[in-house]
Amino acid sequence: MTKVELIEEVANESNLTKKDAKVVVQIVLDSITDSLQRGEKVELRGFGSFRIRNRQPRQGRNPKIGSGVTVPAKKIPYFKPGKEIKDIVNS
């Protein structure tokens, strides 16, 4: 499902216009992004949780010339599905 399809689904299920549904979807996505940017965990009961994982710096390899490259530490967004979602997908 793409973002456009999600907006259409929200519009159909809630009797909102597509314009209003787009605003609602964008606000939800922006709220999740802003919380993750501040280092907060976002937990949606029955759906899952979004977290930030810290990756340590490591030594990588340049595939073109084979030389070593230092990969700096970074933060990675991570989604962990909730039990209900796992059960629905696996049934």
N, C-alpha and C positions, 0 to 999 in steps of 0.2 A: 504494500500500500504506500502510495506516495503522499506527500503533504496535500496536494490538490484533492486526491481521493479522500483523505481524512476530513478535509474541509467540507466536501460534498456530503459525506456521511454524517457529520455533525449537523449540517444544515437540514438534512432530511429527517434525522431523528429528533431534532429539537424545534422544528418549525421556524428556524431562523433563516434570514436571507443568507446567501453565500458570503456577502460582504461582512455581515455580523459574525458569521461562523468563522471567517478568516481571522477577524480580530480576536475572537475567543481563543482559537488555536494558537495564534501568535503570542498572546499574553501568557498562555500556559507554557509554551516552549521557552519564551524569554525568561519566565520566572525560574524554570529549572536551570537554565544556563547561568543566570545571575547567581543563584544559590551555589552552584558548583564553582563558579568563579571566586566566590567568597570563601570557598573551602568547606561549605556546609554539605551535609548529606541530605538527599531528598528521598523521602520514603512515602510511597503511595500504597497504602494497605490493600492487599488483594491483587496488586499489580506487580510491584517490584520496587527496587531502590536504585538510585543513582549515587555513585560515590566517585571520589578522586583517588586514584592509586598513584603512588610516587615510584617512579622508575629510577634506579640508581645509575650513575654514569658507568659506562662499560667500554670495552675495547671492541670495535667492530672491524670490518674488513671492506676495503674498496673493491668491488667485484671487477672493475675494469683493469686495475693494475695490481691488485692483490696486496697492496700495502695496508698497514694498520691505520685505523681512524678512531679518534676518541669521540664517542657519542655522549653528549652531555646528559645530566639528570633532567627528567621532565615529569610533568603530571599528565596522567591519562584518565579521561572519563571512563567509567565502568558501569554497566548496568547488570544488576543481578535480579532475575525474574523471581516473583513470589511463588509460593507453593501452588496457589490456585491456577496461575498461568501455566506452570509446568504440568499440572494434572490435566488441564484442558488440552494442551498441545499433545500430550502423550496418550490421550484416550481415543 
